[in-house]
Amino acid sequence: MRRIIKKFNLKKFNTFGIEVIADYFFAFTDIIDLKSFLKNDLYNHLDKQVLGGGSNILLTKDFKGVIIHPFCKDIVKKKTTSNSYLIKADAGVNWDSFVEKCVENNWYGLENLSGIPGKVGAAPIQNIGAYGVELKDFIEKIETINLETHELEIFYHDQCNFGYRDSIFKQSLKGKHVITAVYFSLLKEPNLVTSYKAVEEELNKIGPATAQNLRKAILNIRESKLPKPIDFPNAGSFFKNPIISLSEFKKIKSKNPEIPHYIESDKKVKIPAAWLIEQCGFKGYKNGKVAVHDKQALVIINTGGAKAKDILNLADKICSKVKKTFGIQLEKEINLI
Ligand code: EPU
């Protein structure tokens, strides 16, 4: 691909398939390339936005500035310890290809995160998680280029402020760094997480409990519930699962005894947003060019030619109804640009 492109249509670079134009698009192949671009007088005064796979964003308007896209794709084993491997993956590696490679090489831990769209560089920003596994538990450190100083910086695990779908890169450092590589500490021995009933059941159907079979099970489950962006443009979960107080939970449960929930601590309970949305009658709901997926109510789909405002209107409608019905304020999981 050409590396610096003017007036670039981002339709293929966001899984919602929204058409917006960026003034400039730049794909970097390594750190040196990125640094020299950032120092270039033609571009260094422009607003900058990093865009990997575009699988967790909603593009709301044309972008007056430069979109920076990681195009570096190496995966290297850096170190072996008594029970782990330190693996460096470049930001531009496709996330699921990385998980596939890990499973093939017997680098264990990430199996449950199979099939998540996006690139390696974006994964730690929202601390991706699925089926009882969270990425943060496998991150050793993150390499970035600081957009202000143009210097390389390293963030060790404890400096990343990881939380549920959250990290320092979504908070105080939002927009300030380009993640160029992620270092993972992966296990030498399998430690398969099959605590989710659906996972255990699917794995039993496939065969012995191996990392390969667990990956297959996860891919099957995802395929049965989550729409493929290529068929139904979407950005995965649109909202976070809300975390509410125990007293609020008890009130809701008294009227809805069947409410699914996960105890977070002795004072906090997480509720699946998909359940709240479904209870409000939105599962499969269509509204012009957008719809709520009919198999997973947390996913909003662009059914053809939608603009960000169509998606946001539906999201607002859902939020108001959930708030009115349950008193719970949903929060967006995706990023707006
Ligand atoms: N449910 C409904 N209606 C639905 C779907 C689900 O009532 O349409 C209820 C069911 O009770 C179900 C529960 O919600 O047991 C949980 O559903 P699911 O296992 O599908 O997971 P989720 O909480 O809706 C989260 C992540 C997903 C991740 C899955 C699997 C968030 C915001 N989402 O969804 O992540 O794949 O768990 O672990 O935490 C993403 O972030 O894009 C994403 C897809």
Boltz pocket constraint, residues with backbone or C-beta under 6 A from the ligand:
constraints:
  - pocket:
      binder: B
      contacts: [[A, 129], [A, 130], [A, 131], [A, 132], [A, 225], [A, 226], [A, 235], [A, 236], [A, 237], [A, 238], [A, 239], [A, 240], [A, 241], [A, 260], [A, 272], [A, 273], [A, 274], [A, 275], [A, 276], [A, 278], [A, 283], [A, 293], [A, 294], [A, 295], [A, 296], [A, 297], [A, 298], [A, 333]]
      max_distance: 6.0
